[in-house]
Amino acid sequence: MEAVKKYVNYLNMDIEPPTLNYLQRLIQQHLIRIPYETFSKFYYFSEGGSFVPSLETFAENLHLKGWGGTCFTLNINFGRLLKKLGFHCQFVRVNPGHLGLMISIDNRKLYVDVGYGSPIMKPVELEARQKHLLHGFGEEIIFTQKDIREFEVDRRSNGKTFVKKTIEWIPLEEEDLERDIQASYLDSDDNITMRRITAVRFQGNQCYFLRNRTLKVMTYRNIREYQMKDLDKWKDIIGEVYHFDMKSLDESIHFLQKRNIHLFP
């Protein structure tokens, strides 16, 4: 229970009974407080295995390193937390290469996703209607029912799709996802997540999106873009924006260098 207290405390919240209102607030705080990022993914891979950190390790690294994770680490640990808090929570596969949560409250099944680097700020009752539309930070997220247990997630910017995935609306347990987790850590050219630095953080009315040396600052009205060519300046800015420890920034640069990807000369 200590890890649960640490986790909830990091969200600046208290432990409460499992209600829809509480779930909504947990999601919002999670997206604000905990970043989507690949720094920790590189670290866990380098430590010797394809794994998702335990709830204890995840909660500890929130406080010590400012880490979050990519989709499997974020959504699995949020799912673990919700179960400990008394929610009925299962996992769902999202193809390709993603997963989400199925939360059952009052005979309603809700889709939750805090691991997409996307402003899905509330639970979505997918089965309630054929199409759902969410807005945030210049992005549109459209959920469309394709079949009885299949929903498409279409993320658009400026009216153009930049990624589409398919939710398999079939409840799974953590052990059903072992192959998916291992595939997400594959050290191969077609697994782009392991070949670039990414970090996404929502703060107030701004979203900070880091891709290697480029930082985009998005609001509901515009996008500003900054190119960082100097390593020390990059570390200063990334440390200030995301509150990561400096050691993990160095480790990620070296991780990519070993794969012949050199962000800085």
WOQUI-V688266 format. One record per residue. RES is the residue in three letters. NEAR is the number of other C-alpha atoms within 10 Angstrom. Layout:
res | near
RES | NEAR
RES | NEAR
This chain:
res | near
MET | 10
GLU | 9
ALA | 16
VAL | 18
LYS | 15
LYS | 18
TYR | 25
VAL | 18
ASN | 14
TYR | 19
LEU | 20
ASN | 12
MET | 14
ASP | 13
ILE | 11
GLU | 10
PRO | 12
PRO | 16
THR | 12
LEU | 17
ASN | 10
TYR | 14
LEU | 20
GLN | 15
ARG | 14
LEU | 22
ILE | 20
GLN | 17
GLN | 19
HIS | 23
LEU | 25
ILE | 18
ARG | 18
ILE | 22
PRO | 28
TYR | 25
GLU | 26
THR | 23
PHE | 25
SER | 25
LYS | 26
PHE | 23
TYR | 14
TYR | 16
PHE | 17
SER | 12
GLU | 10
GLY | 8
GLY | 10
SER | 18
PHE | 17
VAL | 21
PRO | 19
SER | 14
LEU | 21
GLU | 15
THR | 11
PHE | 23
ALA | 25
GLU | 17
ASN | 16
LEU | 20
HIS | 13
LEU | 11
LYS | 15
GLY | 21
TRP | 26
GLY | 29
GLY | 26
THR | 26
CYS | 23
PHE | 24
THR | 22
LEU | 26
ASN | 22
ILE | 25
ASN | 22
PHE | 24
GLY | 26
ARG | 18
LEU | 21
LEU | 19
LYS | 15
LYS | 14
LEU | 16
GLY | 12
PHE | 19
HIS | 15
CYS | 23
GLN | 20
PHE | 24
VAL | 22
ARG | 20
VAL | 19
ASN | 15
PRO | 11
GLY | 15
HIS | 21
LEU | 25
GLY | 25
LEU | 26
MET | 24
ILE | 25
SER | 16
ILE | 15
ASP | 7
ASN | 7
ARG | 12
LYS | 20
LEU | 19
TYR | 20
VAL | 26
ASP | 25
VAL | 29
GLY | 28
TYR | 19
GLY | 21
SER | 21
PRO | 23
ILE | 21
MET | 21
LYS | 20
PRO | 18
VAL | 19
GLU | 16
LEU | 20
GLU | 18
ALA | 12
ARG | 10
GLN | 12
LYS | 14
HIS | 16
LEU | 12
LEU | 15
HIS | 16
GLY | 17
PHE | 20
GLY | 17
GLU | 21
GLU | 21
ILE | 21
ILE | 17
PHE | 23
THR | 20
GLN | 19
LYS | 13
ASP | 11
ILE | 9
ARG | 12
GLU | 15
PHE | 22
GLU | 19
VAL | 19
ASP | 18
ARG | 20
ARG | 17
SER | 13
ASN | 9
GLY | 10
LYS | 11
THR | 13
PHE | 11
VAL | 11
LYS | 15
LYS | 16
THR | 21
ILE | 23
GLU | 20
TRP | 22
ILE | 12
PRO | 14
LEU | 16
GLU | 12
GLU | 13
GLU | 7
ASP | 13
LEU | 17
GLU | 13
ARG | 10
ASP | 16
ILE | 20
GLN | 13
ALA | 14
SER | 20
TYR | 18
LEU | 15
ASP | 14
SER | 12
ASP | 10
ASP | 9
ASN | 14
ILE | 12
THR | 19
MET | 22
ARG | 20
ARG | 19
ILE | 22
THR | 21
ALA | 22
VAL | 27
ARG | 24
PHE | 26
GLN | 13
GLY | 8
ASN | 11
GLN | 18
CYS | 23
TYR | 22
PHE | 20
LEU | 21
ARG | 13
ASN | 18
ARG | 18
THR | 16
LEU | 22
LYS | 17
VAL | 19
MET | 20
THR | 19
TYR | 13
ARG | 9
ASN | 10
ILE | 14
ARG | 10
GLU | 13
TYR | 11
GLN | 11
MET | 17
LYS | 13
ASP | 12
LEU | 15
ASP | 10
LYS | 11
TRP | 19
LYS | 18
ASP | 12
ILE | 14
ILE | 20
GLY | 15
GLU | 11
VAL | 15
TYR | 20
HIS | 14
PHE | 21
ASP | 16
MET | 13
LYS | 10
SER | 17
LEU | 18
ASP | 13
GLU | 16
SER | 19
ILE | 20
HIS | 15
PHE | 21
LEU | 17
GLN | 14
LYS | 10
ARG | 13
ASN | 10
ILE | 13
HIS | 13
LEU | 17
PHE | 13
PRO | 6
